[in-house]
């Protein structure tokens, strides 16, 4: 795989962010996401209020491996603080 400049996850982030991380729908998508993320210079996650703090099926990576997380204004503020404490920049989109 050639180097990607960025890899964008549309994901679920489990409630216990530090322990569980970024989740996707299937193991195949998780394996693909991990492979592409390894060769990417930047990793960007998108998690709406519906996926931030919810369980997922297949682990795609650790939350602290993301460079940037984009979420919406209704996302759990406590989860945002915890993610930022892991060194991930969080952008809250105003709808």
Buried (B, 14 or more C-beta within 10 A) or exposed (E): EEEBEEBBBBBBBBEEBEEBBBBBBEEEBBBEBBEBBEEBEEBBBBBBBEBBBBEBEBBBBBBBBBBBBBBBEEBBEEBBEBBEEBEBEBEBEEE
